[in-house]
Amino acid sequence: MAQHRRGLRPAAALAFAAVPLGFLAVFFAWPVAAIVRLGFGSGAAGVLRVLGAGATWRLVGFTLAQAAASTAVAVLAGLPVAFLLARVPGSAVVRVAVLVPFVLPTVVVGLAFKALLPGGGVVAIVLANAFFNVAVVARTVGGLWAHLDRRAEDAARALGASRWRAFTSVTLPALTPALGSAAAVVFLFCATSFGVVLLLGGARHRTLETEIYLRTVELLDLPGAAALSLVQFLAVVGVLVVGAVARRRRENALSLRGQAETVRRPRGGEWVAAGLGYAVVALLMVPIVTLVVRSFAGGTAGYEALAGTGFRGSLQVTGVQAALNSVRVATDATLLALVLGVLASVALVTLGRSRVRPGVVEAVDTALMLPLGVSAVTVGFGYLVTLDALPGDLRTSAALVPLAQALVVTPLVVRTLLPVLRSVDERLRQAAATLGAGPWRVWREVDIPLAGRSLLASAAFGYVVALGEFGATSFLVRPDTATLPVVIGRLVARPGELNNQMAYAACTLLMGVTVAITLLVERLRVRGVGEF
């Protein structure tokens, strides 16, 4: 009875979970299953032929290889930055600087690396994907590193170990849960990268994600797209399971350690690690600065042209209208994702505190993460195939794009909010229950106030991600309601110097908004808690 008085009952938690899971069933599982069924319906032999083709497995091999290479680069670059965040004073600027690349639209990053490496290719793809994900490694690993007591490493040094030996023998093993969690997330993001590979890979280098897009949109090869979607889905589930186990280990490690007083000026060889961290931050700024400089290559012509529709009317909307479309769609998607994310987080925390088997909690958590790893093209095409069966035929509705974006934003809201709710001191809840507070009042008076800043941070974080979403939006949006990232992609694909100048100018403006919202997220976030 005491357990139920301190929080919601498991039955209520399951009811909460039913809302986001129901949303996933209707707007994710059903469309994806419909595409797979449609592909098999046109002949299982066609699907088996694709699965048995050597070209398919070369495609799988390239997808996994570039994802593994990108993950390795991101981990190596992220470790010294994690040291800065965990051990060096005055890291607030560094924290913002590494988060900005993570939330930049893929089309913006693709265009920036295309300006730096005009030929594109594998190196450009790997560097661009790593550029995106250094923040995941730095903030995830740095969060655990900040809780490690320096005295264990100092003791190893006192016993004669070199600084490197003390790091590899004492600190690195303690960071393994965070490294595993970060690497799994980065690998997932890199394996399903769309905009970067589309812009930098061209026709020479394709991944599963871009090949699904090609077969669905241009070749209308549904059996082939269905087969590739199955391969991608199975790979994603495997990575999510590994990530869930690693994330649980990291959260357990955090719960076993209090916040240690580890921030101090570097000493001796620590300056080398700090210098490497600052060098990585400086390198992360190079594509951003390049983009801004290119936007002014023709003076302010590109910015002025945003009031029009590009060279010879390349677009059906002006740049200003596209920006307003982006704001409207991102707002709708974020509000929906907040509702779903809060319900899911409350349900997962309540189920975790009850006697429900841990496997059930992990299964629900993993299900909520699935949309991050399934082709946006598969989901978008599935919408066009299935949603006419719902009242109002959503296929022609303006709500279609916010629904698709909410699928991507909701997992990020959960990953931001859930660790904070799990970290609420159970003694506060017990004290409230002892004073007569019921389950709902405990949540209202204890959990929600403590998680309020994280809730606002997750809203801002989700908003900036929705603002720059490109994959699903590029497939679903109508020409007259195009968002700014979609307009940028179309301008890059069309001839004319004015179109290029408009694309760079639009990227710079979108990047400016991203930086402003990132600063807001940093001010609101709960220090030392949260996935990103």
C-alpha positions in Angstrom: 0.0 0.0 0.0 2.8 2.4 0.8 4.2 1.9 -2.7 0.9 2.9 -4.3 0.5 5.9 -2.0 3.9 7.3 -3.1 3.1 7.2 -6.8 0.7 6.2 -9.5 -0.5 2.6 -9.6 1.0 0.4 -12.3 -2.5 0.2 -13.9 -2.6 4.0 -14.3 1.0 3.9 -15.7 0.0 1.4 -18.3 -3.0 3.6 -19.2 -0.5 6.5 -19.7 1.7 4.3 -21.8 -1.2 3.3 -23.9 -1.5 6.8 -25.4 2.0 7.1 -26.9 2.1 3.4 -27.8 -1.3 3.8 -29.5 0.1 6.8 -31.4 3.1 4.7 -32.5 0.7 1.8 -33.5 -1.4 4.1 -35.8 1.2 6.5 -37.2 4.3 4.3 -37.2 3.7 0.5 -37.0 0.7 0.5 -39.3 2.2 2.6 -42.2 5.5 0.6 -42.0 3.7 -2.7 -42.0 1.5 -1.6 -44.9 4.6 -0.8 -47.0 6.2 -4.2 -46.2 2.9 -6.0 -46.9 2.5 -4.1 -50.2 6.0 -5.1 -51.2 5.5 -8.7 -50.4 2.0 -8.6 -52.0 3.6 -7.8 -55.3 5.6 -11.0 -55.1 7.6 -12.6 -52.3 10.0 -13.8 -54.9 11.0 -10.2 -55.7 11.8 -9.5 -52.0 13.8 -12.7 -51.8 15.6 -11.8 -55.0 16.6 -8.5 -53.5 17.8 -10.1 -50.2 19.8 -12.6 -52.1 21.5 -10.1 -54.4 25.1 -9.3 -53.8 24.5 -5.6 -54.4 22.1 -5.5 -51.5 24.7 -6.8 -49.1 27.3 -4.5 -50.5 24.9 -1.7 -49.7 24.4 -3.1 -46.2 28.2 -3.3 -45.8 28.7 0.3 -46.8 25.9 1.5 -44.5 27.4 -0.3 -41.5 31.0 0.6 -42.4 30.4 4.3 -42.8 28.3 4.2 -39.6 31.1 2.4 -37.7 33.8 4.8 -39.1 31.7 7.8 -38.2 31.1 6.4 -34.7 34.8 5.8 -34.2 35.6 9.4 -35.2 32.9 10.8 -33.1 34.0 8.8 -30.0 37.7 9.8 -30.5 36.8 13.5 -31.0 34.2 13.5 -28.2 36.4 12.1 -25.4 38.6 15.2 -25.0 35.6 17.4 -25.2 34.0 15.2 -22.5 37.1 15.9 -20.4 36.5 19.6 -20.8 32.9 19.4 -19.8 33.6 17.2 -16.8 36.9 18.5 -15.4 37.7 22.0 -16.6 36.0 25.2 -15.3 34.2 27.5 -17.6 32.8 24.8 -19.9 29.4 26.4 -20.6 30.5 27.9 -23.9 32.0 24.5 -24.9 28.7 22.8 -24.0 26.7 25.1 -26.3 29.3 24.9 -29.1 29.2 21.1 -29.3 25.4 21.0 -29.1 24.8 23.3 -32.0 26.1 20.8 -34.7 23.9 18.1 -33.2 20.7 20.1 -33.7 21.6 21.6 -37.1 19.4 20.5 -40.0 21.0 17.7 -42.0 20.7 19.7 -45.2 22.6 22.6 -43.6 25.4 20.4 -42.5 25.4 18.6 -45.9 25.7 22.0 -47.7 28.5 23.1 -45.3 30.6 20.1 -46.0 29.9 20.3 -49.7 31.4 23.8 -49.5 34.5 22.5 -47.7 34.8 19.3 -49.7 33.2 19.9 -53.1 33.8 16.4 -54.4 31.9 14.8 -51.5 32.5 11.1 -51.1 33.1 8.7 -48.2 35.4 11.0 -46.2 32.9 13.8 -46.4 30.1 11.5 -45.3 32.1 10.2 -42.4 33.3 13.6 -41.2 29.8 15.1 -41.6 28.1 12.3 -39.6 30.8 12.6 -36.9 30.4 16.4 -36.8 26.7 15.8 -35.9 27.4 13.4 -33.1 30.4 14.6 -31.2 27.9 16.2 -28.8 26.3 12.9 -28.0 29.6 11.4 -27.0 30.8 14.6 -25.2 27.7 15.2 -23.1 26.9 11.5 -22.4 30.4 10.6 -21.3 31.0 13.9 -19.7 27.9 13.5 -17.5 29.3 10.3 -16.0 32.9 11.6 -15.9 31.8 14.5 -13.8 30.7 12.0 -11.1 33.9 10.1 -11.0 36.0 10.8 -7.9 39.5 12.0 -8.8 41.0 10.3 -5.8 41.0 6.8 -7.4 43.1 8.2 -10.4 45.3 10.2 -8.0 45.9 7.0 -6.0 47.0 5.1 -9.1 49.4 8.0 -9.9 50.8 7.9 -6.4 51.6 4.2 -6.9 53.7 5.0 -9.9 51.3 4.7 -12.8 51.7 7.1 -15.6 48.9 9.5 -16.4 48.0 7.4 -19.5 48.1 4.2 -17.5 45.9 5.7 -14.7 43.4 6.8 -17.4 43.2 3.4 -19.1 43.3 1.4 -15.9 41.0 3.5 -13.7 39.0 6.1 -15.5 38.3 4.5 -18.9 36.8 1.3 -17.4 34.5 3.4 -15.2 33.4 5.4 -18.3 32.6 2.2 -20.3 28.8 2.3 -19.6 28.6 5.9 -20.9 30.8 5.1 -23.9 28.6 2.1 -24.8 25.4 4.1 -24.5 26.8 7.0 -26.6 28.3 4.7 -29.3 25.0 2.9 -29.7 23.1 6.1 -30.2 25.7 7.6 -32.6 25.8 4.4 -34.6 22.0 4.5 -34.9 22.0 8.1 -36.1 24.8 7.5 -38.6 23.3 4.3 -40.0 20.0 6.0 -40.7 21.5 9.3 -42.0 19.6 10.6 -45.0 20.2 14.3 -45.9 24.0 14.1 -45.4 24.4 11.0 -47.6 22.0 12.4 -50.2 23.9 15.6 -50.6 27.5 14.3 -50.3 27.2 10.7 -51.6 25.4 11.5 -54.9 24.9 8.5 -57.1 28.2 6.9 -56.2 27.7 6.2 -52.5 24.3 5.1 -51.2 23.2 3.7 -47.8 20.1 1.7 -47.0 18.2 4.9 -46.2 18.9 6.6 -49.5 18.4 3.4 -51.5 15.0 3.0 -49.9 14.2 6.6 -51.0 15.4 5.9 -54.5 13.5 2.6 -54.9 10.3 4.1 -53.4 10.1 7.5 -55.0 12.0 7.2 -58.3 11.9 3.5 -59.3 8.6 2.5 -57.6 10.3 -0.8 -56.7 8.2 -1.6 -53.6 9.5 -5.2 -53.2 13.1 -3.9 -53.2 12.2 -1.1 -50.8 10.3 -3.5 -48.5 13.2 -5.9 -48.4 15.7 -3.1 -47.5 13.3 -1.8 -44.9 13.2 -5.2 -43.2 17.0 -5.4 -43.1 17.2 -1.8 -41.7 14.5 -2.5 -39.1 16.2 -5.6 -37.8 19.5 -3.8 -37.6 17.9 -0.9 -35.7 16.2 -3.2 -33.2 19.6 -4.8 -32.5 21.3 -1.5 -31.9 18.4 -0.2 -29.7 18.6 -3.3 -27.5 22.4 -2.8 -27.1 21.8 0.9 -26.4 19.1 0.2 -23.8 21.4 -2.1 -21.9 24.3 0.3 -22.1 22.0 3.2 -21.0 20.7 1.3 -18.0 24.3 0.5 -17.0 25.2 4.2 -17.3 22.2 5.3 -15.2 23.0 2.7 -12.6 26.6 4.0 -12.5 25.3 7.6 -12.0 23.0 6.5 -9.2 25.9 4.8 -7.4 28.0 8.0 -7.4 27.2 11.4 -6.0 28.2 14.5 -7.8 32.0 14.8 -7.2 33.9 18.0 -6.9 36.0 17.3 -10.0 36.3 20.7 -11.7 39.7 22.4 -11.5 42.4 23.9 -13.6 44.3 21.3 -15.7 47.6 20.2 -14.3 50.6 18.8 -16.1 49.6 16.4 -18.9 46.0 17.3 -18.4 46.7 20.3 -20.5 47.2 18.0 -23.5 43.7 16.6 -23.1 42.3 20.0 -22.6 44.1 21.3 -25.7 42.8 18.4 -27.8 39.3 19.3 -26.5 39.6 22.9 -27.5 41.0 21.9 -30.9 38.0 19.7 -31.6 35.6 22.5 -30.6 37.5 24.8 -33.0 37.3 22.2 -35.8 33.5 21.9 -35.2 33.2 25.7 -35.9 35.0 25.4 -39.3 31.9 24.2 -41.3 29.7 26.7 -39.6 32.0 29.6 -40.3 32.4 28.5 -43.9 28.7 28.5 -44.4 28.3 32.0 -43.0 31.1 33.3 -45.2 29.6 31.7 -48.3 26.2 33.2 -47.5 27.9 36.7 -48.0 29.9 35.8 -51.0 27.6 37.9 -53.2 27.0 40.5 -50.6 23.4 40.5 -49.2 21.9 39.3 -52.5 21.0 35.9 -51.1 19.2 37.3 -48.1 17.3 39.8 -50.2 16.3 37.1 -52.6 14.6 35.2 -49.8 11.6 37.5 -50.3 11.2 35.9 -53.8 11.0 32.5 -55.3 14.5 32.1 -56.6 16.1 32.1 -60.0 13.3 32.0 -62.7 10.7 31.0 -60.1 12.4 27.8 -59.0 10.1 27.6 -55.9 6.4 27.8 -55.3 6.9 29.7 -52.1 9.1 32.5 -51.0 11.9 32.0 -48.4 9.8 34.0 -45.9 6.8 31.9 -46.4 8.9 28.7 -46.0 10.3 30.1 -42.7 6.7 30.7 -41.5 5.7 27.2 -42.6 8.7 25.8 -40.6 7.7 27.7 -37.5 4.0 26.5 -37.7 4.8 22.9 -38.4 7.6 22.7 -35.7 5.2 24.3 -33.1 2.5 21.7 -33.8 5.0 18.8 -33.8 6.6 19.9 -30.5 3.3 20.3 -28.7 2.2 16.9 -29.7 5.6 15.3 -28.9 5.5 17.0 -25.4 2.2 15.4 -24.6 3.3 12.0 -25.8 6.8 12.3 -24.3 5.5 13.3 -20.8 3.0 10.5 -20.7 5.6 8.0 -21.8 8.2 9.2 -19.3 5.7 9.2 -16.4 4.6 5.7 -17.3 8.2 4.4 -17.6 9.2 5.9 -14.2 6.1 4.5 -12.5 6.5 1.1 -14.0 10.2 1.1 -13.0 9.3 1.9 -9.4 6.7 -0.8 -9.2 7.0 -4.6 -9.3 6.6 -4.8 -13.0 9.3 -6.9 -14.6 12.2 -4.8 -15.9 11.9 -6.4 -19.3 8.5 -4.8 -19.7 9.9 -1.3 -19.0 12.8 -1.9 -21.4 10.4 -3.2 -24.1 8.2 0.0 -23.9 11.3 2.2 -23.8 12.8 0.5 -26.9 9.5 0.7 -28.8 9.4 4.5 -28.2 12.9 4.7 -29.8 12.1 2.8 -32.9 11.0 5.8 -35.1 14.6 7.2 -34.8 15.9 4.2 -36.8 13.4 3.4 -39.5 13.5 5.1 -42.9 11.5 8.4 -42.9 10.7 7.6 -46.5 9.2 4.2 -45.5 7.0 6.0 -42.9 6.0 8.8 -45.3 5.0 6.5 -48.1 3.2 4.4 -45.6 1.1 7.4 -44.7 0.0 7.9 -48.3 -1.0 4.2 -48.5 -2.9 3.9 -45.2 -4.2 7.1 -43.8 -7.1 7.4 -46.2 -8.7 4.8 -44.0 -8.9 7.3 -41.1 -11.7 9.8 -40.9 -10.9 13.0 -42.8 -8.3 11.4 -45.1 -5.2 12.8 -43.4 -3.2 12.4 -46.6 -4.3 15.8 -47.8 -4.3 17.4 -44.3 -1.8 20.0 -43.1 -1.4 17.8 -40.0 0.5 15.1 -41.9 4.0 16.7 -41.6 3.6 17.6 -37.8 2.5 14.0 -37.2 5.6 12.6 -38.9 7.9 15.1 -37.1 6.4 14.2 -33.7 7.5 10.6 -34.3 11.1 11.9 -34.4 10.8 14.5 -31.6 9.0 12.3 -29.0 12.0 9.9 -28.4 14.2 13.0 -27.8 11.7 14.4 -25.3 11.7 11.1 -23.5 15.5 10.8 -23.5 15.8 14.3 -22.0 13.0 14.1 -19.4 13.2 10.5 -18.3 16.6 10.5 -16.6 15.5 13.6 -14.6 12.3 12.0 -13.4 14.3 8.8 -12.5 16.8 10.9 -10.5 14.1 12.4 -8.2 15.0 11.5 -4.6 12.6 8.8 -3.4 12.8 10.2 0.1 11.0 13.3 -1.0 8.2 11.3 -2.4 8.0 9.2 0.8 7.9 12.3 2.9 5.0 13.7 0.9 3.1 10.4 1.1 3.7 10.3 4.9 2.1 13.8 5.2 -1.0 12.5 3.5 -0.4 13.4 -0.2 -2.0 11.0 -2.7 -0.3 9.7 -5.8 -1.4 12.6 -8.0 -0.4 15.2 -5.5 3.0 13.6 -5.1 3.5 14.0 -8.8 2.2 17.6 -8.8 4.1 18.8 -5.7 7.4 16.8 -6.0 8.1 15.3 -9.5 6.8 18.0 -11.8 8.4 21.0 -10.0 11.8 19.2 -10.0 11.4 18.2 -13.6 10.0 21.6 -14.8 13.2 23.0 -16.2 13.9 19.7 -18.0 10.5 19.8 -19.5 11.1 23.3 -20.9 14.5 22.2 -22.1 13.0 19.2 -23.9 10.4 21.4 -25.5 13.1 23.8 -26.8 15.3 20.9 -27.9 12.4 19.2 -29.7 11.4 22.4 -31.3 14.8 23.0 -32.9 15.0 19.4 -34.1 11.5 19.7 -35.7 12.4 23.0 -37.2 15.3 21.4 -39.1 13.7 18.0 -39.9 14.3 17.1 -43.5 13.8 13.4 -44.2 10.1 12.8 -43.7 9.2 16.4 -44.5 10.8 16.4 -47.9 8.7 13.4 -48.8 5.3 14.5 -47.4 5.2 18.3 -47.7 3.3 19.9 -50.6 5.2 22.4 -52.9 3.1 25.3 -51.6 3.7 24.5 -48.0 7.4 23.7 -48.1 9.4 24.3 -45.0 12.8 26.0 -45.0 15.0 22.9 -44.9 13.0 21.5 -47.9 13.4 24.8 -49.8 17.2 24.7 -49.1 17.3 21.2 -50.5 15.4 22.2 -53.7 17.6 25.3 -54.2 20.8 23.3 -54.0 19.4 20.9 -56.6 18.5 23.7 -59.1 20.9 25.6 -61.3 21.5 29.4 -60.9 23.9 31.4 -58.8 21.0 33.2 -57.1 19.6 29.8 -56.0 22.9 28.9 -54.4 23.1 32.3 -52.6 19.6 31.9 -51.3 20.4 28.4 -50.0 23.4 29.6 -48.1 21.5 32.6 -46.7 18.6 30.4 -45.6 21.1 28.0 -44.0 22.7 30.8 -42.1 19.3 32.1 -40.8 18.2 28.6 -39.8 21.5 28.2 -38.0 21.1 31.4 -36.2 17.7 30.3 -34.8 19.2 27.0 -33.9 22.0 28.7 -31.9 19.5 30.9 -30.1 17.3 28.0 -29.0 20.4 25.9 -28.1 21.4 28.7 -25.7 17.9 28.6 -24.1 18.2 24.8 -23.7 21.5 25.2 -22.0 20.1 27.6 -19.5 17.1 25.4 -18.7 18.7 22.0 -18.6 19.3 20.2 -15.3 23.1 19.9 -14.8 24.6 16.5 -15.0 21.3 14.8 -15.8 19.8 13.8 -19.2 20.8 11.9 -22.3 22.0 14.9 -24.4 
